Structure formats: structure tokens, C-alpha cells
Amino acid sequence: MKILKSLLEWVIIIAVAFLLSLVIRNFVIDTRIVPTGSMLPTIQLDDRLIVDRLFYKFDTINRGDIVVFKSTKDMIPEDEDLVKRAIGLPGEEVQIKNGKVYINGQALYEPYIAEAPIYEYGPVTVPANSYFMLGDNRNDSKDSHVWGFVDSDLILGRVWIRYWPLDRFGSIDQVPENYFPEQ
């Protein structure tokens, strides 16, 4: 009888631990491994990230936030999550020309990009409840300049911390204090 009671306790403990891990992973935090170089130099290939899936929902997505979102068939044929930087916010006009990104006619200051974009795009207006996402490796990133806007319902969370490799552990927010320094 004592063995049966002990076995039942272990089953309950394992079941509760499993349920807690599901709740935490689906609603609080999650992890991602970055499979491409589209966010170089900010995020390296195979970096491991912790994604905030809960607290970002009580805040707004700001320009410069690095987010994880579900892909659609229009973006890539595989069903996988993507990691990009929010650049254009709902209602803003976005244009890429002469190696710079312009928001509502003003050039962005972006010290985190690998190199200036060599393509032209827009101008387009970001629809309500959508975002214009770009990789930091502008010339080697499939992003909103290729497949358009990301609906806010597809956003899973905001990248919070890089936890691997250990020598680069920590927050990866590299957002300038002022995106429009000429103001």
C-alpha cells in the first residue's frame, strides 16, 4: 500500500510539472534557436533566445523591438517562426531608398544593421494592426520588403534575452535612443 501511495505521488508530481511546463512555454516564455543570418550582426546564426510571450501583451510593440512571429505561406513555404525587427508601426509610411529606411519621410538612424540596403521599396503605409519587419542583415533577409506586412495576430512575443552562447548572454536590445536624430 505504501509503494502504491508513493507511486501515485510521483505520478501527480510529474503530471503537475508537465502541465506547468506547458503553461509556461505557451503563455509566459519560450525559446528559439535562430536558423539563419538574417539578423546579423545583432543575432548570430544558432544563437539561442528567450522570448517573452506574456508581458509584451501588456505593452505596445515599439520601433526597434525584435519579435518572433508565425510565418505564413506568403512569407516562406515552411511553417516556422521568424525573428525580425519591428521598423514600421501601424499607420506609418515606410520607404527604402538611397540605402536608408524612411518613416513618414524621415531617415532612420540604424547603427545595428550589417550594411545599408541596396534595394528600393515603397512608399507604402502600414495597415492598422500590422507591422513592417526587417532583418538587420538587410541585403540577405527575406522580410517585409519581400512579403509585406505582419499582422499583429501573428506575433508570438518579443525577444528578451540571448542565453547561448554564454559569452554573449544578456539582453540584445540595441535600439538607438533617438531613431530620428535630425529632429
C-alpha positions in Angstrom: 0.0 0.0 0.0 2.9 2.3 0.9 4.5 1.7 -2.5 1.2 2.4 -4.3 0.8 5.7 -2.4 4.4 6.7 -3.2 3.9 5.8 -6.9 0.7 7.9 -7.0 2.5 10.9 -5.5 5.2 10.6 -8.2 2.6 10.4 -11.0 0.9 13.5 -9.6 4.2 15.4 -9.3 5.2 14.5 -12.8 1.8 15.5 -14.2 1.8 18.8 -12.4 5.3 19.6 -13.6 4.3 18.7 -17.2 1.2 20.9 -17.1 3.3 23.8 -15.6 5.9 23.5 -18.3 3.2 23.6 -21.0 1.6 26.7 -19.5 4.9 28.5 -19.1 6.1 27.6 -22.6 2.8 28.5 -24.3 1.9 31.6 -22.3 4.9 33.1 -20.4 8.3 32.4 -22.0 9.6 30.3 -24.9 12.9 29.7 -26.5 14.1 29.9 -30.1 17.2 28.9 -32.0 18.0 31.3 -34.8 18.5 29.2 -38.0 19.6 32.0 -40.5 21.8 35.0 -40.7 19.0 37.5 -41.4 19.5 39.3 -38.1 23.3 39.6 -38.3 25.2 41.3 -36.7 22.8 41.7 -33.8 21.8 38.0 -33.6 24.3 35.3 -34.8 23.5 32.1 -36.5 22.4 29.4 -33.9 22.0 31.9 -31.1 19.5 30.7 -28.5 16.9 33.2 -27.4 14.3 33.5 -24.6 11.1 35.0 -25.9 8.7 37.0 -23.7 5.2 35.6 -24.6 3.3 37.2 -21.8 4.4 40.7 -20.7 4.8 42.1 -24.2 1.0 41.7 -24.5 0.5 44.4 -21.8 2.8 46.8 -23.7 2.9 48.0 -27.3 5.4 46.9 -29.9 7.9 49.7 -30.5 10.2 50.5 -33.3 13.3 48.5 -32.9 11.8 45.7 -30.9 13.0 42.3 -32.0 10.0 40.0 -32.2 9.1 36.4 -33.0 6.1 35.8 -35.3 4.4 32.9 -37.1 5.2 32.8 -40.8 2.5 32.4 -43.5 2.7 30.6 -46.8 3.2 34.0 -48.5 6.4 34.5 -46.4 8.1 31.2 -46.7 6.9 27.7 -47.7 7.8 26.1 -44.4 5.7 26.6 -41.3 8.2 28.2 -39.0 8.6 31.2 -36.7 10.6 34.1 -37.8 12.8 36.6 -35.9 12.9 40.2 -37.2 13.0 43.8 -36.0 9.8 46.0 -36.0 10.6 49.0 -38.1 7.3 50.4 -39.4 4.4 50.8 -37.0 0.6 50.9 -37.8 -0.3 54.0 -39.9 3.3 55.0 -40.8 4.6 55.4 -44.3 7.7 53.3 -45.0 10.1 53.8 -47.9 13.5 52.4 -48.6 15.7 54.4 -50.9 19.3 55.5 -51.3 20.5 53.0 -48.7 18.2 54.3 -45.9 14.8 53.5 -44.4 12.4 56.4 -44.2 9.5 56.6 -41.8 7.0 59.3 -42.7 9.7 60.9 -44.9 12.4 60.9 -42.2 15.5 58.8 -42.4 16.0 56.3 -39.6 19.3 56.1 -37.6 20.1 52.4 -37.5 23.5 51.7 -36.1 22.7 47.9 -35.7 22.4 47.0 -39.4 25.0 44.9 -41.2 25.1 47.3 -44.2 22.8 49.7 -45.9 20.1 48.2 -48.1 20.9 48.1 -51.8 17.2 47.9 -52.9 14.4 50.4 -53.2 10.9 49.8 -51.7 7.7 51.8 -51.3 6.5 54.2 -50.2 3.7 52.1 -48.5 1.5 52.8 -45.5 1.5 50.1 -42.8 -2.1 49.0 -42.2 -3.8 49.1 -38.8 -2.9 46.1 -36.6 0.2 45.3 -38.8 3.9 45.9 -38.7 6.7 46.3 -41.2 9.5 44.0 -40.2 13.1 44.0 -41.4 16.2 41.8 -40.7 19.3 43.6 -39.5 21.2 41.9 -42.4 19.1 44.0 -44.8 20.6 42.6 -48.1 20.3 39.0 -47.0 17.0 38.9 -45.3 13.6 37.8 -46.5 11.3 40.2 -44.7 8.6 42.8 -45.2 10.3 44.3 -48.2 9.8 40.9 -49.9 6.5 39.6 -48.5 4.7 42.6 -47.0 3.3 43.4 -43.5 3.0 41.2 -40.5 -0.4 41.1 -38.8 -0.3 41.7 -35.1 -2.2 38.4 -34.5 0.9 36.5 -35.9 3.3 38.0 -33.3 4.2 35.4 -30.6 6.5 37.5 -28.4 9.4 39.9 -28.0 12.9 38.6 -27.8 14.1 39.1 -24.3 17.5 37.5 -23.7 20.1 35.6 -25.6 21.1 32.7 -23.3 23.5 30.9 -25.6 26.4 31.2 -26.3 27.3 32.2 -22.8 29.9 34.7 -23.8 27.1 36.8 -25.4 24.5 36.1 -22.7 22.1 39.0 -21.9 19.7 41.5 -23.5 20.1 42.1 -27.2 18.2 45.4 -27.3 20.4 47.6 -29.5 17.9 50.4 -30.1 19.2 53.9 -30.5 17.9 56.5 -28.1 16.6 58.5 -31.0 15.7 57.0 -34.3 15.4 60.5 -35.8 18.4 62.4 -34.6 17.9 65.2 -37.1 14.8 66.4 -35.2 
